[in-house]
Amino acid sequence: MATPVIMPRQGQSVESCIISNWAKKVGDKVVPGDTLFTYETDKATFDEEAKVEGTMLVHFFEEGDDVPCLTNVCVIGNEGEDFSVFSPNGAKAEAAPAQPQAPAAPASPAAPAPAPAAPKSNANPVIMPRQGQSVESCIISKWNVKVGDKVKVGDNLFTYETDKATFDEESKFDGTVLAIFFSEGDDVPCLTNVCVIGAPGDGYAEFDPHASSAAPAAAAVPQEPVLHAQPVSSAPAESIPAAASDGKYFISPRARALAERAGVNPAFLAGSGPYGRIVEKDVKAFVAAGGNTTYAAEAFAKDGMSGSGFAGKISVSDLNAPQAPAKEAAPEPASAAPAAADADFEDVKIPNIRKVISRSMHTSLSTMAQLTLNASFDATNILEFRKQIKENREKLGLNNITINDIIIFAVSRTILAHKDLNANFINDGTTMRYFKNAHIGVAVDTPRGLMVPTLRDANLKSLNEISVEAKKLATDAQAGTINPDLLKGATFTITNLGTMGIESFTPVINPPQTGILGVNTLETRVKNVGGEPKLYQAMTLSLTFDHRALDGAPAARFLQELCKNLENFTMLLIK
């Protein structure tokens, strides 16, 4: 099946990008991951990679062309496929050379003249934004408008969430909400039309992502603003086939992973995503309907089979068994609903970010050999240094440097000499990936849950730069506006519970990192100085490390050197 490639939108303010280089010519074979073309905004340059396998059928634009975002740029498919339906207005298509054609058949009686093309609607679609290059889809968590509502520029249309953060989508247009194509809880592929805003009576059918691309275009007619898109039917006759002619399937990575876990054969699935793509919710709906198979039977099961396994799974024993015609399920007797008035509890749906944190923490503790070491240091030096900074920071033009900023600085200067802690334990524990710079993850408590933005190249930044950047990352994370790309890539993490009076705890490693440092509260202790007792402020650090990646002695040496550097912090600044 031919698949168009669009010009991505790199930020909400970017309206168009320039194609600077074509990496694939018309006629070239491409596989997922191949670079198709390079494009640039006014600030940066990006490579667009192929998401599907096939042949480059056509270029709609040339190098140097300024292409509006979300416009079809090229088409990938099987040789000889028709791609004209994807051609954008004003495109200068460079297509593959025409193949020799068989002699034309005798002319048939003249067919009626085709109807004129439907006029383009004046309505404006609202797409699901892409919050970071690694984000493929987002979940609509709340609609703030309904069909028929009047909206103005800046009005909040809907709230959506990635696996890391939550965002609000504001209207870019004045008008009326004509259509809403997805419901709360739907997982929507990025850059897909979510709703339409226009004037009452404007047509919007051309923007419906559920409409079959094979259906002939109908003339736009005034429509009443009462549409709320219904889920796509799972019946094969009404769905878009997701299988290409070569037997491959147009399926998202998340859907493929779920299908493999659930034992679902993609041949049985009808895709509801753009251009018939199978998305995660299609797999979930199929499994819920009892249409899944066991792993052993997956490759041999056929559409229409009924299973005798758990939850209706098709097993090997079902493959040769005679299949009885499906019986219509008898309606279950309605049971009396429990009296809500007497309920002393409330069921609240767990947000997506909480599910991600849950999975990550469970994976960390169930797959690693984690051990925690605790050590304390005399915090007199850093407290005196911070006091001097507070007294002179306005005069010196410095940021409000905190103890956490000082800890980050000290860790970034110490950890490079202990490479096993500035590393990732990857490939199921067969490879250690060592990093040349310290990319420090800083744990942040937010209303939506724990987030860990990354302060990259911390070892190359000054204390003041670390302070400014760390506060900006924390503020954006708490506001829910942080780019998801800033929530990955850390080589080591710091989490601080000292402000809450915690004296010691066991932080959990964020895989595939090999360590995490917990910062505890200040405590007044007594030490012997020249035979006399002396009070001082002590701080305890809790280092959890992955015993698969390093042993206790190397971890202890890092903690020992870190404490020494913090006790002599002003000397560390000179190095």
C-alpha positions in Angstrom: 0.0 0.0 0.0 1.4 3.4 -1.0 2.2 5.5 2.0 2.8 9.3 1.9 5.6 11.0 3.9 4.7 14.4 5.3 6.8 17.4 6.2 7.0 17.3 10.0 6.1 20.2 12.2 9.1 21.0 14.4 7.3 23.2 17.0 4.0 25.0 17.1 5.5 28.2 15.6 7.0 26.5 12.6 4.8 26.8 9.5 7.1 25.4 6.8 10.5 23.8 6.3 13.1 23.8 3.4 14.2 20.6 1.8 18.0 20.9 1.8 18.9 17.4 0.5 17.2 14.3 -0.9 18.9 11.1 0.4 16.7 8.8 -1.6 16.0 9.1 -5.3 12.9 8.1 -7.1 13.1 4.3 -7.6 15.4 3.6 -4.7 14.5 0.9 -2.2 14.0 2.0 1.4 13.6 0.3 4.7 12.5 1.7 8.1 15.2 3.8 9.5 16.6 5.0 6.2 17.1 8.7 5.9 14.8 10.0 3.2 15.6 13.7 3.1 17.1 16.5 5.2 15.1 19.6 6.0 15.7 22.8 7.9 13.8 25.4 9.9 15.1 28.8 10.6 16.9 27.4 13.7 17.9 23.8 13.1 18.4 20.9 10.6 16.7 17.5 10.8 16.7 14.2 9.0 13.4 12.5 8.2 13.5 8.7 8.4 11.4 6.1 6.7 8.7 4.4 8.8 7.7 1.8 6.1 9.5 -0.4 3.6 9.1 -0.1 -0.1 10.2 1.9 -3.2 10.4 5.7 -3.5 7.6 6.3 -6.0 7.7 10.1 -6.3 9.1 13.3 -5.0 6.6 16.1 -4.9 9.2 18.8 -4.1 12.8 19.5 -5.0 15.8 20.5 -3.0 15.5 24.1 -1.9 11.7 24.1 -1.9 9.9 25.7 1.1 7.3 23.1 2.0 4.3 23.8 4.4 4.3 21.6 7.4 2.1 18.5 7.3 2.2 18.5 3.4 2.9 15.3 1.5 6.5 15.4 0.4 7.0 12.0 -1.2 5.3 8.5 -1.4 6.7 5.1 -0.6 5.0 1.9 -1.9 5.2 -0.9 -4.3 6.5 -0.3 -7.9 3.7 0.6 -10.2 1.2 1.8 -7.5 -0.9 4.8 -8.1 0.2 7.8 -5.9 -1.8 10.6 -7.6 -4.3 10.8 -4.7 -1.5 12.0 -2.4 -0.2 14.8 -4.7 -0.4 18.2 -2.9 -1.4 21.4 -4.7 1.5 23.1 -6.4 3.7 20.0 -6.3 6.3 19.5 -9.0 6.2 15.7 -9.0 9.3 13.8 -10.0 8.0 10.3 -10.6 9.6 7.0 -11.5 10.1 6.4 -15.3 7.0 5.0 -17.0 7.1 1.3 -17.7 6.2 -0.1 -21.1 2.5 -0.5 -21.4 0.5 -3.2 -23.1 -1.5 -2.2 -26.2 -4.6 -0.4 -25.4 -7.9 -2.3 -25.5 -10.6 -1.2 -27.9 -12.3 1.9 -26.8 -15.4 1.4 -24.8 -18.5 3.6 -25.0 -17.8 7.0 -23.5 -18.3 7.1 -19.8 -20.1 10.0 -18.2 -17.9 12.9 -17.5 -16.5 12.8 -14.0 -18.1 15.1 -11.4 -16.1 18.3 -10.7 -13.8 18.0 -7.7 -15.3 18.9 -4.4 -14.4 22.5 -3.3 -11.9 22.7 -0.5 -13.5 23.3 2.9 -13.0 26.6 4.6 -12.9 24.9 8.0 -9.6 24.4 9.9 -8.5 21.0 11.3 -6.7 20.8 14.7 -4.0 18.1 14.8 -2.5 16.1 17.6 0.8 17.9 18.2 4.1 16.0 18.3 5.8 16.7 21.7 9.3 15.5 20.9 10.8 13.4 18.2 10.4 10.2 20.2 6.6 10.6 20.7 4.4 8.7 18.2 1.0 9.2 19.8 -0.8 11.0 22.7 -3.8 10.2 24.8 -6.7 12.6 25.0 -7.4 12.9 28.7 -10.1 15.6 28.7 -12.2 17.6 26.2 -12.8 21.2 27.3 -15.2 21.9 24.4 -18.0 20.0 22.7 -19.4 20.1 19.2 -21.3 23.3 18.6 -19.3 25.4 21.1 -18.0 28.8 20.0 -14.2 29.1 20.5 -11.7 31.9 20.2 -8.0 32.0 19.6 -6.3 30.9 22.9 -9.3 28.9 24.2 -8.3 25.5 25.7 -9.7 22.8 23.4 -8.4 19.6 25.0 -5.8 18.2 27.3 -3.6 15.4 26.2 -0.7 13.4 27.7 2.4 11.5 26.6 4.0 8.9 28.8 5.9 11.7 30.5 3.9 14.9 30.7 0.5 16.5 30.2 -0.3 19.4 27.8 -3.2 21.7 26.9 -3.9 22.4 23.2 -5.2 25.9 22.5 -7.2 27.0 19.6 -5.4 28.8 16.8 -8.7 29.9 15.2 -12.0 31.7 15.9 -15.1 29.7 15.0 -17.4 26.8 16.0 -16.4 23.3 16.9 -17.8 21.4 13.9 -16.6 17.9 14.6 -14.7 15.9 17.3 -13.1 12.7 15.8 -11.8 11.1 19.0 -13.1 10.5 22.6 -11.4 11.0 26.0 -9.0 8.1 26.5 -8.3 7.5 22.9 -4.6 7.1 21.9 -4.2 9.3 18.9 -1.2 9.2 16.5 0.7 12.5 16.3 -0.2 14.9 13.5 -3.6 13.3 13.1 -6.7 15.5 12.8 -8.5 15.6 16.2 -11.3 18.0 15.6 -12.4 20.7 13.2 -13.2 24.4 13.7 -15.1 26.5 11.2 -18.3 28.4 10.4 -21.6 26.6 10.9 -22.4 24.8 7.7 -18.8 24.3 6.5 -18.0 20.8 5.3 -15.4 18.8 7.2 -15.6 15.3 5.7 -12.2 15.7 4.0 -10.5 16.1 7.5 -12.0 12.9 9.0 -9.1 10.6 9.8 -11.5 7.6 9.9 -12.7 8.1 6.4 -11.5 5.4 3.9 -8.9 6.7 1.4 -10.5 4.4 -1.1 -13.9 6.0 -1.0 -14.7 8.4 -3.8 -14.7 12.0 -2.8 -18.2 13.4 -2.3 -19.1 16.9 -3.0 -18.9 19.1 0.1 -22.3 19.9 1.4 -23.3 22.0 4.4 -23.3 19.8 7.5 -24.9 20.5 10.8 -22.4 20.8 13.7 -23.5 17.7 15.5 -20.9 15.2 14.6 -19.0 13.3 17.2 -17.0 10.6 15.4 -18.0 7.1 16.4 -15.3 4.3 16.8 -14.5 2.6 13.5 -16.3 -0.6 13.0 -14.3 -3.8 13.3 -16.2 -5.4 10.5 -13.8 -6.3 7.6 -16.0 -4.9 4.9 -15.9 -1.4 6.5 -12.3 -1.3 7.5 -9.1 -0.4 5.7 -6.8 -3.4 5.2 -3.5 -3.0 7.0 -1.7 -5.6 5.0 0.5 -4.6 2.0 0.7 -6.8 -1.1 4.0 -8.2 0.0 2.5 -9.6 3.2 3.9 -6.9 5.5 1.6 -5.0 7.9 1.2 -1.2 8.4 1.4 -1.3 12.1 2.8 1.1 14.8 5.6 -0.1 17.0 3.5 0.0 20.1 0.7 -2.0 18.5 3.3 -4.6 17.2 4.8 -5.0 20.7 1.3 -5.5 22.2 0.3 -7.9 19.5 3.4 -10.0 20.1 2.8 -10.1 23.9 -0.9 -11.0 23.4 -0.4 -13.5 20.7 -2.4 -11.6 18.1 -1.9 -12.3 14.4 -1.9 -8.8 12.6 -3.6 -10.5 9.6 -6.9 -10.5 11.6 -6.7 -6.8 12.5 -8.3 -3.8 10.7 -6.4 -0.6 11.3 -8.2 2.5 12.4 -5.2 4.8 12.2 -4.2 7.1 9.4 -4.1 5.3 6.0 -5.3 2.1 7.7 -2.4 1.8 10.1 -2.9 -0.6 13.0 -2.6 1.2 16.3 -2.5 0.0 19.9 -6.3 0.4 20.5 -7.0 -1.9 17.6 -5.1 -4.7 19.2 -6.7 -4.1 22.6 -10.2 -4.2 21.1 -9.4 -7.4 19.2 -8.1 -9.1 22.4 -11.1 -7.8 24.4 -13.4 -9.5 21.8 -11.6 -12.9 22.4 -9.9 -13.0 19.0 -6.4 -13.6 20.2 -4.3 -16.8 19.8 -1.7 -18.7 21.7 1.9 -18.2 20.5 2.0 -21.8 19.0 -1.1 -21.2 17.0 -0.5 -17.6 15.9 1.0 -18.4 12.5 -1.6 -21.0 11.5 -4.9 -19.6 12.8 -7.4 -18.3 10.3 -9.9 -15.5 10.4 -13.3 -16.6 11.8 -11.9 -19.4 14.1 -13.3 -19.7 17.6 -10.9 -20.7 20.4 -11.4 -23.0 23.3 -8.5 -21.6 25.4 -8.6 -19.1 28.2 -10.6 -16.0 27.3 -11.4 -17.5 23.9 -7.8 -17.9 22.7 -7.2 -20.1 19.7 -4.9 -22.9 20.6 -3.2 -25.6 18.6 -6.0 -28.0 19.4 -8.4 -25.6 17.7 -6.6 -25.6 14.4 -8.0 -28.9 13.1 -11.2 -28.9 15.1 -14.5 -28.4 13.2 -15.6 -24.9 13.7 -19.2 -24.5 14.6 -21.1 -21.5 13.3 -20.9 -18.6 15.7 -23.9 -18.2 17.9 -25.3 -14.9 18.8 -24.5 -14.3 22.4 -27.6 -14.2 24.7 -28.0 -11.0 26.6 -26.9 -11.3 30.1 -29.5 -10.5 32.7 -29.0 -7.1 34.1 -27.9 -7.2 37.7 -29.0 -4.7 40.2 -26.5 -1.9 40.6 -25.1 -1.5 44.1 -26.4 1.5 46.0 -23.9 4.3 45.3 -25.1 6.3 48.3 -23.5 3.8 50.8 -20.1 3.7 49.0 -17.3 4.8 51.3 -14.7 4.8 48.5 -14.0 6.4 45.1 -12.5 4.7 42.1 -10.2 7.0 40.1 -8.7 6.0 36.8 -4.9 5.9 37.0 -3.3 8.6 34.7 -1.0 7.4 32.0 2.1 8.9 33.6 1.4 6.9 36.8 1.2 3.7 34.8 4.6 4.5 33.2 6.2 5.2 36.6 4.7 2.0 38.0 6.1 -0.1 35.1 9.5 1.5 35.3 9.9 1.1 39.0 8.7 -2.5 38.9 11.0 -3.3 36.0 13.9 -1.7 37.9 13.4 -3.6 41.1 12.6 -7.0 39.5 15.5 -7.0 36.9 18.4 -5.4 38.8 20.6 -6.5 41.7 20.3 -3.2 43.7 22.3 -2.4 46.8 22.4 0.9 48.7 25.4 2.4 50.5 25.0 5.3 53.0 27.8 7.8 53.9 27.7 11.2 55.6 30.0 14.3 55.3 30.6 17.5 57.1 28.5 20.1 55.4 30.1 23.1 57.0 32.0 24.2 53.9 29.1 24.1 51.5 26.8 25.9 54.0 29.4 28.7 54.5 29.9 28.9 50.7 26.1 29.1 50.1 25.8 31.8 52.8 28.4 33.9 51.0 26.7 33.4 47.6 23.3 34.6 49.1 24.9 37.7 50.5 26.7 38.7 47.3 24.7 37.1 44.4 22.9 40.3 43.3 26.2 42.2 43.3 27.9 39.4 41.3 24.9 38.7 39.1 24.6 35.1 40.2 21.5 32.8 40.4 20.1 31.6 43.7 22.4 28.6 44.1 20.9 25.9 46.3 22.5 22.9 48.0 21.0 20.7 45.3 22.9 22.7 42.6 26.1 22.2 44.6 25.5 18.4 44.8 24.9 18.3 41.0 28.1 20.2 40.4 30.1 17.9 42.7 28.7 14.7 41.2 29.4 15.9 37.6 33.1 16.5 38.6 33.5 13.3 40.5 31.7 10.7 38.5 33.9 10.8 35.4 36.6 9.1 37.4 34.2 6.3 38.2 33.0 5.3 34.7 30.9 2.3 35.8 28.4 4.7 37.5 28.4 7.0 34.4 27.1 4.2 32.2 24.2 2.2 30.9 23.8 -1.5 31.4 22.2 -2.5 28.1 21.3 -5.4 25.7 20.0 -7.6 28.5 23.1 -7.2 30.5 25.6 -8.0 27.8 27.0 -4.5 27.1 28.2 -1.6 29.2 27.9 1.8 27.5 30.3 4.3 29.0 29.7 8.1 28.5 32.4 10.7 28.0 30.3 13.5 29.7 28.0 13.5 32.7 24.3 13.8 31.8 22.6 14.2 35.2 19.0 13.3 35.7 17.3 15.5 38.4 14.2 14.0 40.0 11.4 16.5 40.2 8.1 16.1 42.2 5.2 17.3 40.1 1.4 17.3 40.4 1.3 14.5 37.8 4.0 12.3 39.4 7.8 11.9 39.4 9.6 13.3 36.4 13.4 13.2 35.8 14.6 15.9 33.3 18.2 15.6 32.1 20.8 18.3 32.6 23.1 17.4 29.8 26.9 17.8 29.8 26.8 19.0 33.5 30.5 18.5 33.8 31.1 21.2 31.1 28.9 23.8 32.9 29.7 26.3 35.6 27.9 26.1 39.0 25.8 29.2 38.0 24.9 27.6 34.6 23.9 24.4 36.4 21.7 26.4 38.8 19.9 28.3 36.0 19.3 25.2 33.9 18.2 22.9 36.8 15.6 25.4 37.9 14.3 25.9 34.4 13.9 22.1 33.9 12.2 21.7 37.2 9.8 24.6 36.5 8.8 23.2 33.1 8.3 19.7 34.5 6.1 21.0 37.3 4.1 23.1 34.8 3.6 20.1 32.5 5.2 22.0 29.5 8.6 20.2 29.3 9.6 18.7 26.0 9.6 14.8 26.4 13.0 14.7 24.7 14.4 16.4 27.8 13.1 13.5 30.0 15.6 10.9 28.6 19.3 10.4 28.0 20.5 10.7 31.6 23.6 8.7 32.6 23.1 9.1 36.4 20.3 10.5 38.6 20.1 12.6 41.8 17.0 12.6 43.9 16.7 14.9 47.0 14.3 14.2 49.8 16.3 16.2 52.4 13.9 19.2 52.3 11.2 16.9 53.7 13.3 15.8 56.7 14.2 12.4 55.4 17.4 11.1 57.1 18.0 8.0 54.9 16.2 6.2 52.1 16.7 3.7 49.3 16.4 5.4 45.9 15.4 3.1 43.0 17.6 3.1 39.9 16.2 4.4 36.6 17.2 1.7 34.1 19.4 1.3 32.1 21.5 3.6 34.4 23.7 1.9 36.9 23.3 4.2 39.9 21.2 6.9 41.6 22.2 9.2 44.5 19.7 10.1 47.3 20.3 13.4 49.2 19.1 13.5 52.8 18.4 16.2 55.4 21.0 18.1 57.4 21.5 16.8 60.9 23.4 18.3 63.9 26.1 15.9 65.1 29.1 15.9 67.5 32.7 15.2 66.6 36.0 15.3 68.5 38.2 18.2 67.5 41.5 18.5 69.5 40.0 16.5 72.4 37.0 18.8 72.5 33.4 18.0 71.4 32.2 20.2 68.5 28.8 20.5 66.9 28.6 20.4 63.1 26.0 20.0 60.4 26.2 16.6 58.6 24.4 15.4 55.5 23.9 11.7 54.5 24.1 10.5 50.9 22.4 7.2 49.9 23.9 5.6 46.8 22.0 2.8 45.1 24.0 0.9 42.5 23.4 -2.1 40.2 25.6 -4.9 41.5 25.4 -6.6 38.1 27.4 -3.6 36.6 29.8 -2.9 39.4 30.9 -4.2 42.8 30.5 -2.6 46.3 34.1 -1.4 46.5 34.1 0.8 43.3 30.7 2.2 44.4 32.1 2.9 47.9 35.1 4.7 46.4 32.8 7.0 44.4 30.8 7.8 47.5 34.0 8.4 49.5 35.5 10.8 46.9 32.1 12.6 46.5 31.9 13.2 50.3 35.5 14.5 50.3 34.8 16.9 47.4 31.8 18.3 49.2 33.6 18.8 52.4 36.2 20.8 50.5 33.8 22.3 47.9 35.6 25.6 47.5 38.7 23.7 46.5 36.8 21.7 44.0 35.7 24.9 42.3 39.3 25.7 41.6 40.1 22.4 39.8 
